[in-house]
Amino acid sequence: MSAPQILRSEDVLEKYGKSLAGKTVLITGVSEQSIAGELAIQLAAADPKLLILSARKESNVAPIAEKIKNSKPNVETRFLNIDLSDLSNIRQAVKEGLADVPKIDHVVFVAGVMICPYGKTKDGFEMQLGVNYLANFLLVKLLLPKIQAAGPGSSIIITSSGVMRQGKVNFEDIGFSDGKTYEPWTAYSQSNAARTMFAKRLGEKLKSQGIRVFSIDPGSVKTGLQRHSPPGFFDMVEEWKKAGPLVDADGNKFLIQPWTTQSEGAATMITGMIDPTISADDNGSYLCQNAVAKDHMHSHVRDEQNISRLWKISEEMIQEKYDL
Ligand SMILES: NC(=O)c1ccc[n+]([C@@H]2O[C@H](COP(=O)([O-])OP(=O)(O)OC[C@H]3O[C@@H](n4cnc5c(N)ncnc54)[C@H](OP(=O)(O)O)[C@@H]3O)[C@@H](O)[C@H]2O)c1
């Protein structure tokens, strides 16, 4: 495993992309503006058999599917309509939209929302937790038989964020007292802490089956994600950088990531999917800049009791139990 470095998707694919030929990959959050859209275009270059492109609007996926059709007509694409803020819609999408897909080699969860005004999912959960984390918790459970059918070397990649470093799951008030105590950044960091905690336990559970699981930080990329940011947000980030390092949940200093291209944002996802130099012992880790970043996971997200507690309440929220 190499040292942390910002790479382009093309660099990672040049080294390891051959292993993607003929594979089936499912990506959430696909749109023209999103990292997931770029990821789909990048992966198409490696000749997968089928790219399942998920979004809640077909118009998000159509321009990406069109580009792939023009550049790689041999690569099949399919739109999978899922609204991640609705658990029954997720169940229906998997049941009906993927009934004829027996195996999925790689699943990359990229969809997400950042610092939106307070809102609830259809099932009554705080929106950022529901879309960024809980939807993935249910989707992994539903997709696992298809990923297991793909066998060793398949992967589950859960996009997280550098904001995870300041995030904790507030077990006493995970829903912000029905919005009364809502703070958008705290909710975004909570949802990313949950994503990374989930990946850690899932990776440990699936290690013996050779299924790769990582949560990843794509770095800082200008995308649709900043749509809820206040005016002047990008200038504000530059001011934060000038003010010096941030402090993580354990009081350790860290730097905000530099802005990168979409291709660089997608690269760490591809590293998680296929870089064979990552040790199986690191399954479940958090990756940043194409490398395992153990020191980015603070004590709250590493804590086994917190992770077990999160798993248990997540099963209660989706009203289904994992058989793992
Ligand atoms: N960009 C960054 O700097 C950065 C940094 C760290 C982490 N991340 C993470 O990277 C991921 C990708 O973000 P991005 O930067 O590519 O942002 P983006 O352009 O906003 O893409 C996110 C996608 O998620 C979709 N989405 C939101 N709510 C959904 C729902 N309820 N159901 C289905 N799809 C939904 C959006 O589709 P709609 O158009 O339908 O809303 C959008 O296409 C996110 O999970 C984010 O937390 C990004």
The ligand as an SDF file (V2000), in Angstrom:
LIG
                    3D

 48 52  0  0  0  0  0  0  0  0999 V2000
  -17.7020   17.2100   -2.9910 N   0  0  0  0  0  0  0  0  0  0  0  0
  -16.9590   17.1590   -1.9120 C   0  0  0  0  0  0  0  0  0  0  0  0
  -16.0950   18.0190   -1.6860 O   0  0  0  0  0  0  0  0  0  0  0  0
  -17.1310   16.0320   -0.9310 C   0  0  0  0  0  0  0  0  0  0  0  0
  -16.2660   15.9890    0.1710 C   0  0  0  0  0  0  0  0  0  0  0  0
  -16.4160   14.9630    1.0900 C   0  0  0  0  0  0  0  0  0  0  0  0
  -17.4060   14.0280    0.9110 C   0  0  0  0  0  0  0  0  0  0  0  0
  -18.2520   14.1030   -0.1500 N   0  0  0  0  0  0  0  0  0  0  0  0
  -19.2940   13.0840   -0.2890 C   0  0  0  0  0  0  0  0  0  0  0  0
  -19.2790   12.6510   -1.6200 O   0  0  0  0  0  0  0  0  0  0  0  0
  -20.5720   12.2230   -2.0140 C   0  0  0  0  0  0  0  0  0  0  0  0
  -20.8800   12.7480   -3.3890 C   0  0  0  0  0  0  0  0  0  0  0  0
  -21.0430   14.0850   -3.3390 O   0  0  0  0  0  0  0  0  0  0  0  0
  -20.8490   15.0480   -4.5820 P   0  0  0  0  0  0  0  0  0  0  0  0
  -19.8090   15.9910   -4.1670 O   0  0  0  0  0  0  0  0  0  0  0  0
  -20.7240   14.3300   -5.8350 O   0  0  0  0  0  0  0  0  0  0  0  0
  -22.2560   15.8140   -4.4900 O   0  0  0  0  0  0  0  0  0  0  0  0
  -23.4780   15.9720   -5.5060 P   0  0  0  0  0  0  0  0  0  0  0  0
  -22.9970   16.5060   -6.8030 O   0  0  0  0  0  0  0  0  0  0  0  0
  -24.4920   16.7580   -4.7640 O   0  0  0  0  0  0  0  0  0  0  0  0
  -23.9590   14.4840   -5.6910 O   0  0  0  0  0  0  0  0  0  0  0  0
  -24.7400   13.8390   -4.7390 C   0  0  0  0  0  0  0  0  0  0  0  0
  -25.8580   13.1100   -5.4320 C   0  0  0  0  0  0  0  0  0  0  0  0
  -26.6720   12.4920   -4.4180 O   0  0  0  0  0  0  0  0  0  0  0  0
  -28.0010   12.5640   -4.8850 C   0  0  0  0  0  0  0  0  0  0  0  0
  -28.9980   12.5010   -3.8170 N   0  0  0  0  0  0  0  0  0  0  0  0
  -29.2250   13.3800   -2.8190 C   0  0  0  0  0  0  0  0  0  0  0  0
  -30.2940   13.0020   -2.1130 N   0  0  0  0  0  0  0  0  0  0  0  0
  -30.7740   11.8580   -2.6790 C   0  0  0  0  0  0  0  0  0  0  0  0
  -31.8630   11.0090   -2.4250 C   0  0  0  0  0  0  0  0  0  0  0  0
  -32.7350   11.2350   -1.4230 N   0  0  0  0  0  0  0  0  0  0  0  0
  -32.0460    9.9220   -3.2090 N   0  0  0  0  0  0  0  0  0  0  0  0
  -31.2090    9.6600   -4.2320 C   0  0  0  0  0  0  0  0  0  0  0  0
  -30.1630   10.4580   -4.5500 N   0  0  0  0  0  0  0  0  0  0  0  0
  -29.9450   11.5430   -3.7740 C   0  0  0  0  0  0  0  0  0  0  0  0
  -28.1150   13.9090   -5.5960 C   0  0  0  0  0  0  0  0  0  0  0  0
  -29.1700   13.8470   -6.5170 O   0  0  0  0  0  0  0  0  0  0  0  0
  -30.3590   14.9630   -6.6050 P   0  0  0  0  0  0  0  0  0  0  0  0
  -29.9770   15.8380   -7.7500 O   0  0  0  0  0  0  0  0  0  0  0  0
  -31.5770   14.1440   -6.8920 O   0  0  0  0  0  0  0  0  0  0  0  0
  -30.4280   15.6640   -5.2970 O   0  0  0  0  0  0  0  0  0  0  0  0
  -26.7560   14.0150   -6.2660 C   0  0  0  0  0  0  0  0  0  0  0  0
  -26.7860   13.5520   -7.5920 O   0  0  0  0  0  0  0  0  0  0  0  0
  -21.5290   12.6400   -0.9120 C   0  0  0  0  0  0  0  0  0  0  0  0
  -21.9220   11.5000   -0.2060 O   0  0  0  0  0  0  0  0  0  0  0  0
  -20.7070   13.5690   -0.0400 C   0  0  0  0  0  0  0  0  0  0  0  0
  -21.0740   13.4710    1.3290 O   0  0  0  0  0  0  0  0  0  0  0  0
  -18.1220   15.0780   -1.0840 C   0  0  0  0  0  0  0  0  0  0  0  0
  1  2  1  0
  2  3  2  0
  2  4  1  0
  4  5  1  0
  4 48  2  0
  5  6  2  0
  6  7  1  0
  7  8  2  0
  8  9  1  0
  8 48  1  0
  9 10  1  0
  9 46  1  0
 10 11  1  0
 11 12  1  0
 11 44  1  0
 12 13  1  0
 13 14  1  0
 14 15  2  0
 14 16  1  0
 14 17  1  0
 17 18  1  0
 18 19  2  0
 18 20  1  0
 18 21  1  0
 21 22  1  0
 22 23  1  0
 23 24  1  0
 23 42  1  0
 24 25  1  0
 25 26  1  0
 25 36  1  0
 26 27  1  0
 26 35  1  0
 27 28  2  0
 28 29  1  0
 29 30  1  0
 29 35  2  0
 30 31  1  0
 30 32  2  0
 32 33  1  0
 33 34  2  0
 34 35  1  0
 36 37  1  0
 36 42  1  0
 37 38  1  0
 38 39  2  0
 38 40  1  0
 38 41  1  0
 42 43  1  0
 44 45  1  0
 44 46  1  0
 46 47  1  0
M  CHG  2   8   1  16  -1
M  END
$$$$
